Amino acid sequence: EAGVTQFPSHSVIEKGQTVTLRCDPISGHDNLYWYRRVMGKEIKFLLHFVKESKQDESGMPNNRFLAERTGGTYSTLKVQPAELEDSGVYFCASSQSVRGRKAYEQYFGPGTRLTVT
Amino acid sequence: GQSLEQPSEVTAVEGAIVQINCTYQTSGFYGLSWYQQHDGGAPTFLSYNALDGLEETGRFSSFLSRSDSYGYLLLQELQMKDSASYFCAVASGSNYQLIWGAGTKLIIKP
C-alpha cells in the first residue's frame, strides 16, 4: 500500500510569488489534513477535508492560503502571494473514515519544505 | 489557550529505558497520540490513548491519566534507531484534528 505522498519535497520562492503544494493521501482515506511546522515551533493544524468537503479550516492563517480537494482524492494547498513568514514544512496526513481508535491514526507524508526569500 | 508541554530533549543509553512526559491543557479532549519523527522524515504514528491506563506495543508503551491531564511514552530496550523526535498530540475534537507539543528530541548514546 502506497503511503501519503507530497510534491514538491522542497520549494524556494520569492516573496510575492505563488506556490502550490500537492498531497496524495492513502487510497481510500476520506480524511485529509494539512499541518504546518514553522522553524522551531510546534506542528500546527491548518485544515481538514472529509472527501471533497472542508470539515474544518480554522487553522488557516489568512486568505492567502487556499486548499482544495478535487473529487475527494488528492489535495492542493496554494499560497498566493507568499510572505516570508510562510516558510516552514507543510505536512499532509490522511486517515480512515471509521469510528473509534483507528480514526485517530493519521498517516503523514514526508512534507514540503517551503522557503520564501 | 491550548498547550502541550514536553521536554525539549532527553538523553539515554542504548539498552536502557526512557520515559517522555507530556502534560496538556486543551479545551476538549478525545485522546492522546504519540508520533515519532526522524530528521527530515514524516511523523509516524506510535500510539493513541483514549482511556486511562497503560497500553503496550512491543518495546513502546503509552500511558494516560485524564484526571491529571498527563501522559507519557515509555521506550524500553533502547536502540540507536530510536534516536528521533517524539511528539505528543491531543485529539481535541470530533473532527480528529491534532494539537501538537513541540517535540522531544531523544538522543541515545552507545
Interface residues (C-beta under 8 A of the other chain):
Chain A: G3 V4 N31 Y33 Y35 K41 E42 I43 K44 F45 H48 Q55 D56 G59 F91 A93 S95 R101 A103 Y104 E105 Q106 Y107 F108 G109 P110 G111
Chain B: L4 Y30 G31 S33 Y35 G40 G41 A42 P43 T44 F45 Y48 A50 F87 A89 A91 G93 N95 Y96 Q97 L98 I99 W100 G101 A102 G103
